[in-house]
Amino acid sequence: MAQLFYEQALTDQPEEATNYIAASQLHVAQAQFDEAFAILTFGLAKADDSAAIYRAISDLYILMGDPDQALETLRDGTAELGETTDMLVNMGDFFTSRANFLQVEERYT
């Protein structure tokens, strides 16, 4: 049922990044990662806020245990969009969360 609402939102407002992100999260909840990536990748071409979609793709890579690809995604976004405030915040958040993860991992392993 939720998928129908997301599909309608994407049809009605294809420029809204949050619609692609929400639709992809439905697939993530069902462990359908390829579908989630496909929706987000499609959204890069359609949505006004590409920085949010780059962030969602990066977060998906982190969820899947691939922080290197997550960082590469953010670098690609920065190369395409420039050093916008949103992309700089995305990069900062990535490094902050990665540093926190490494500190916890170091302490407890």
C-alpha positions in Angstrom: 0.0 0.0 0.0 2.8 2.5 0.9 4.4 1.9 -2.5 1.3 3.2 -4.2 1.4 6.5 -2.3 5.1 6.9 -3.0 4.6 6.2 -6.7 1.8 8.8 -6.8 4.1 11.3 -5.0 6.8 10.7 -7.6 4.3 11.2 -10.4 2.8 14.4 -8.9 6.1 16.0 -7.8 9.1 14.5 -9.6 11.3 17.4 -8.5 11.0 16.6 -4.8 14.0 14.7 -3.5 12.2 13.6 -0.4 9.8 11.6 -2.5 12.7 9.5 -3.9 14.3 9.1 -0.5 11.1 8.0 1.1 10.4 5.5 -1.7 13.9 4.1 -1.5 13.5 3.7 2.3 10.5 1.4 1.7 12.8 -0.9 -0.4 15.6 -0.7 2.2 13.1 -1.8 4.9 12.4 -4.9 2.7 16.2 -5.5 2.0 15.7 -4.6 -1.6 18.8 -2.6 -2.0 19.1 -2.7 -5.8 15.6 -1.2 -6.1 16.5 1.5 -3.5 19.6 2.4 -5.5 17.6 2.5 -8.7 15.1 4.9 -7.3 17.7 7.2 -5.9 19.8 7.1 -9.1 16.7 8.0 -11.1 16.0 10.8 -8.6 19.5 12.4 -9.2 18.3 13.3 -12.7 14.9 14.5 -11.7 15.0 16.1 -8.3 15.9 19.7 -7.5 17.9 18.8 -4.3 20.5 16.4 -5.6 22.6 16.9 -2.5 20.0 15.1 -0.4 19.9 12.2 -2.8 23.7 11.9 -2.8 23.4 11.8 1.0 20.8 9.1 0.8 22.9 7.0 -1.6 25.9 7.5 0.7 23.8 6.4 3.7 22.7 3.3 1.8 26.3 2.3 1.1 27.1 2.8 4.8 24.1 0.6 5.8 25.5 -2.1 3.4 28.9 -1.9 5.0 30.8 0.0 2.3 32.0 3.3 3.7 34.6 3.7 0.9 31.8 3.7 -1.7 29.8 6.0 0.6 32.6 8.5 0.6 33.1 8.2 -3.2 29.4 9.0 -3.7 29.8 12.2 -1.7 32.9 13.1 -3.6 31.0 12.5 -6.9 28.2 14.8 -5.6 30.7 17.5 -4.6 32.4 17.2 -8.0 29.0 17.6 -9.8 27.4 20.2 -7.6 30.4 22.0 -6.3 31.2 22.8 -2.7 27.7 23.8 -1.8 26.8 24.1 1.8 24.6 21.0 1.6 27.5 18.9 0.2 30.0 20.3 2.7 27.6 19.4 5.5 27.2 15.9 4.0 30.9 15.4 3.9 31.3 16.7 7.5 28.6 14.4 8.7 30.2 11.4 7.0 33.6 12.0 8.6 32.0 12.7 12.0 30.0 9.5 12.0 32.9 7.5 10.7 35.2 8.9 13.4 32.6 8.0 16.0 32.3 4.5 14.6 36.0 4.0 14.6 36.4 5.2 18.2 33.7 2.8 19.4 35.2 0.0 17.4 38.6 0.6 18.8 37.4 0.8 22.3 35.4 -2.4 22.3 37.4 -4.7 20.1 
